[in-house]
Every structure is written in C-alpha cells, then in structure tokens.
Amino acid sequence: MPLVFSHFRGLWPSRGGGAARNVFRIANVRIAVTHRHPRPFLILETGQPVASMRRHRGFPHWIRVAAGLDADEAIVVNVEGGDELPGREGFAGTIITGSAAMVTERRDWSERSAHWLRDAAQEGMPLFGICYGHQLLAHALGGEVGVNPTGREMGTIDLQLHPHAEEDPLFQGLPAQFAAQATHLQTVLRAPQGATVLARSNQDDCHAFRWGERAWGVQFHPEFSATHMRGYVNARRDALHGEGRCAKSLARAVSATPHARRVLRRFVRHARGLHGH
C-alpha cells in the first residue's frame, strides 16, 4: 500500500521537558516532529554504500548527519528496496541519494522515481539530488545521462563554479574553486532544458545544476567525509589499477571538503525558509 502521511491529534512533550512535538504516522511508523521544524525532509534511498563501508551505516544516515538533521527530521523511503513512493504533501523537501545502479539501466524503481521527481519539480517541491540522484533528476526533467567520456572520476576533486553561481541560493559566496568528493562513472551529458549549470570539474562539465527555483542536482557527494572517500577509493582499488591509476596516491590526496558540505546544509535551510520555518 502507498505510504500515508497522516496527522495524529494531540501533542507529545519532548523528552527533558523541551518543545512539544506533532506526531505523524508514515507506513505505520509514529514520527515525532518538533514545532521548531514541523515538516520533515524525505530522503529517497536509491542504493547502498560499497560493502566495506556499510559498517558506517547507509547513505541516508550520512546525509542526515552532514545536513545537520536530527533523527526525527528525516523520513527515509528505500525505493531501490521496494518501498512505495509517498504522497508529496507535508515534506520540507526531498533529498535523493547516490547508488551503484546506473540511470541508463532504466530499472523499474528508478523510472518510477523519475516520474515522481518530475511531478515534484513541476509542483515546486524543493529537491536535492546527489550523484545518482543528480543524474536521475536530470533524466526526469529531460536531460541526458550516460557514461562519462573522460572515464571514472574519483577522489577529492577541484570544483569550479561558473560566475552565475554567485546568484544561486546554495552556492553564492562560496570560493570560485573548492574541494569536493566524487566517485562516478556516469554523468549528466546534457542538462535539462532551461536548467542553469552551476559548476564543473576537469572531468565533468555538469557537476551541479539548478532547474527552476527549487530543484538542484550535484554530482559530488557533500555528505562524504574524508573517511568515506578513502573507503571508496580503497574499495575500488582493483578497478583503479586496471585503469592505470594508483589507489594509494588517490587516498593520500583525499582531504576534508567543508564548502561542499555547506551546499547541502544551505539546501536544508533554504527549503525550510520556503515554508516559513
């Protein structure tokens, strides 16, 4: 059955005597949401981290922590695992995770998610796609996704902002070039019609775009810490060796990426501001 977002009557006092909470039910799970932020964020989970990194939990947890969201401020729907997509009412915005899947495989769950995202974008729901989520959002809005002609992009990369990024709510005021974490084989070859490309790297001409005023995609991983990135480099060491690259050198070059993380946190603040919170 579809996930249902319905309001319970009454208030729960928070533990320790703090602010009261509204109580919601989604798929028979009671969710307490503080009055400070009454709308939770929806996280569409489209895949799992590489096996060696799952001890650090999954992408939704990494995203929630990096975004500064409390546990009761995010609802996770595992679309890859078969969860049905919810209605779009009641959420502050939607964040779409990365995945080892390929958008070009056109898997059923992925195509259903693309249709959902297209309608959500057209309705003005705040959206933020990461890596696979970036590509899926571009595909949903009519862009083109395919194999990156420059090959695998991996490690801490230099992100270069286009001048018009200075006018974007998520990127304005950031350095014209800053470090970000990346790991991908496919890319957005052509941004959706009407989209504004905001950033590029030496290997990818569309590392970030905005469609309309409320939908963003970023190829980089703002939720990745240096530990996450090194773990991914190590997990891909055989593939990197086969491509003539040195995993040890890439791992040594990994660094923290605070400006990239700021982009994700700015999305959260911006989406909340659109709802007056």
C-alpha positions in Angstrom: 0.0 0.0 0.0 1.2 3.6 -0.6 2.9 5.4 2.3 0.4 7.6 4.1 1.3 10.9 5.9 -1.5 11.5 8.4 -1.6 13.7 11.4 -2.3 12.4 14.9 -4.3 14.6 17.2 -2.6 15.9 20.3 1.0 16.7 21.2 3.9 14.8 22.7 6.1 16.7 25.1 9.7 16.2 24.1 12.0 14.3 26.5 13.5 16.6 29.1 10.6 19.0 29.0 11.5 20.7 25.7 9.3 21.9 22.9 6.1 19.9 22.2 6.0 17.7 19.1 3.4 16.9 16.5 3.1 13.1 15.9 2.7 11.7 12.4 2.4 8.2 11.0 4.1 7.1 7.8 3.6 3.5 6.9 2.6 2.7 10.4 5.6 4.3 12.0 5.0 7.1 14.5 7.2 10.1 13.8 7.6 13.0 16.3 8.4 16.3 14.6 9.3 19.3 16.7 7.4 22.5 16.4 10.7 24.2 15.5 10.8 22.2 12.2 7.3 20.8 11.7 8.0 19.4 8.2 10.4 16.5 7.9 12.7 16.0 4.9 12.1 13.0 2.7 15.2 11.0 1.7 14.8 8.7 -1.3 17.3 5.9 -0.8 18.4 4.6 -4.2 21.2 2.3 -3.2 23.7 1.2 -0.6 27.3 2.1 0.0 30.1 -0.3 -1.0 30.1 -3.3 1.3 33.2 -2.3 3.1 31.7 1.0 4.2 28.3 -0.3 5.4 29.6 -0.5 9.0 29.2 3.2 8.9 25.5 2.7 8.0 23.9 3.9 4.8 23.6 6.9 2.6 20.5 8.4 4.4 22.4 8.4 7.7 25.4 10.1 6.2 23.2 12.7 4.5 21.2 13.4 7.7 24.3 13.9 9.7 26.0 16.1 7.1 22.9 18.1 6.7 22.5 18.7 10.4 19.2 16.9 10.6 18.0 15.2 13.8 16.7 11.7 13.5 13.1 12.9 13.7 13.6 15.4 10.9 14.0 13.0 8.1 11.9 10.2 6.7 13.7 7.5 4.6 11.9 5.7 1.8 14.0 2.9 0.2 12.8 3.0 -3.4 15.6 0.6 -4.5 14.5 -1.9 -1.8 10.8 -1.8 -3.0 9.3 0.9 -0.8 6.4 2.7 -2.5 6.8 6.4 -3.1 4.7 8.5 -0.7 2.5 11.5 -1.4 4.4 14.7 -1.6 2.4 16.7 0.9 3.9 17.5 4.3 7.6 17.4 3.5 10.0 20.3 3.6 11.8 18.9 0.6 13.3 15.7 -0.9 16.9 14.6 -1.0 17.9 11.7 -3.4 20.9 9.6 -2.5 23.6 8.1 -4.6 23.6 4.5 -5.9 25.8 1.9 -7.5 23.0 1.5 -10.1 23.1 3.3 -13.5 20.3 5.6 -14.6 20.7 4.3 -18.1 19.7 0.8 -16.9 16.1 2.2 -16.6 15.2 -0.1 -13.7 11.5 -0.1 -12.7 12.1 1.5 -9.3 14.3 4.2 -10.9 11.9 5.1 -13.6 9.0 5.3 -11.1 11.2 7.6 -9.0 12.0 9.7 -12.1 8.3 10.2 -12.8 7.7 11.1 -9.1 10.5 13.6 -9.2 9.4 15.2 -12.4 5.9 15.8 -11.0 7.5 17.0 -7.7 9.7 19.5 -9.5 6.9 20.8 -11.6 4.8 21.3 -8.4 7.6 23.3 -6.8 8.8 20.8 -4.2 12.4 21.6 -3.1 14.6 18.8 -4.4 18.3 18.0 -4.0 19.8 15.1 -5.9 23.3 13.7 -5.1 25.4 11.7 -7.6 22.9 9.1 -8.9 20.1 11.4 -7.5 21.6 14.2 -9.6 21.6 12.1 -12.7 18.1 10.7 -12.0 16.7 14.3 -11.5 18.3 15.4 -14.8 16.8 12.4 -16.6 13.4 13.0 -15.0 13.5 16.6 -16.3 14.5 15.7 -19.9 18.3 15.8 -19.7 20.7 13.2 -21.0 22.7 10.8 -18.8 25.4 8.4 -20.0 28.9 7.2 -19.5 31.4 9.9 -18.7 33.6 10.2 -21.8 36.6 11.1 -19.6 36.2 8.0 -17.5 35.9 7.4 -13.8 36.1 10.5 -11.6 37.2 9.6 -8.1 38.7 11.2 -5.0 38.8 14.7 -3.7 38.4 16.9 -6.8 38.5 20.6 -7.6 35.1 22.0 -8.2 35.0 25.2 -10.3 31.9 27.4 -10.1 30.5 29.3 -13.1 30.2 33.1 -12.5 26.3 32.9 -12.3 26.6 30.5 -9.3 27.2 33.7 -7.3 23.4 34.4 -7.7 22.4 30.9 -6.6 21.0 30.4 -3.1 23.1 27.4 -2.4 26.4 28.5 -4.0 26.6 32.2 -3.6 29.5 33.5 -1.5 31.5 30.2 -1.9 35.0 30.3 -3.3 35.2 30.1 -7.1 37.0 26.8 -6.7 36.8 24.4 -3.8 37.3 20.8 -3.0 34.6 18.1 -3.2 34.4 14.3 -3.0 33.4 12.4 -6.2 33.0 8.8 -7.3 31.1 8.1 -10.5 31.2 6.5 -14.0 28.1 8.1 -15.5 27.4 11.7 -15.7 24.9 14.3 -16.9 25.9 14.7 -20.6 23.2 17.3 -21.2 21.4 19.3 -18.5 17.6 19.6 -18.8 16.2 22.3 -21.0 16.1 25.6 -19.0 18.5 24.4 -16.3 21.4 26.5 -15.1 24.7 24.7 -14.9 26.4 25.9 -11.8 29.7 24.0 -11.5 32.2 21.8 -13.4 35.4 19.9 -12.8 38.2 18.9 -15.0 36.4 15.6 -15.8 32.7 16.7 -15.7 31.1 19.8 -17.3 27.9 19.4 -15.3 28.8 18.9 -11.6 25.8 20.9 -10.4 22.7 22.4 -11.9 19.5 24.1 -10.8 16.2 23.7 -12.6 13.6 26.3 -11.9 14.0 27.9 -8.4 13.7 24.8 -6.2 15.4 21.8 -7.8 19.2 21.1 -7.6 21.4 18.3 -8.7 25.1 17.8 -7.6 27.4 15.1 -9.0 29.7 15.4 -6.0 29.0 13.9 -2.6 28.5 16.7 0.0 27.7 14.0 2.6 31.1 12.2 2.3 33.7 12.7 4.9 37.4 12.1 4.2 36.9 8.7 5.8 34.0 7.8 3.4 36.0 8.9 0.4 39.1 6.9 1.4 36.9 3.9 2.0 35.5 4.2 -1.5 39.0 4.6 -3.1 40.1 1.5 -1.3 37.1 -0.4 -2.4 37.7 0.5 -6.0 41.5 -0.2 -5.9 41.3 -3.1 -8.3 39.2 -1.1 -10.8 41.6 1.8 -10.5 44.6 -0.4 -11.0 43.0 -1.7 -14.2 42.6 1.9 -15.4 46.2 2.6 -14.7 45.6 4.7 -11.6 47.1 4.4 -8.1 44.6 4.0 -5.3 47.2 4.8 -2.6 48.0 8.1 -4.3 44.3 9.0 -4.6 43.7 8.1 -1.0 46.6 10.2 0.2 45.2 13.2 -1.7 41.8 12.9 0.0 41.0 15.9 2.2 38.1 17.5 4.0 35.5 19.3 1.9 33.7 21.8 4.2 32.4 24.0 1.4 30.8 21.1 -0.4 29.0 20.2 2.9 27.8 23.8 3.2 25.9 23.4 -0.1 23.8 20.5 1.4 23.2 22.5 4.7 22.2 25.5 2.7 19.6 23.4 0.8 18.1 22.4 4.1 17.9 26.0 5.4 16.6 27.3 2.0 13.9 24.6 1.8 12.7 25.4 5.3 12.7 29.1 4.6 10.3 28.5 1.7 7.9 27.0 4.2 8.4 29.9 6.7 10.4 27.9 9.2 
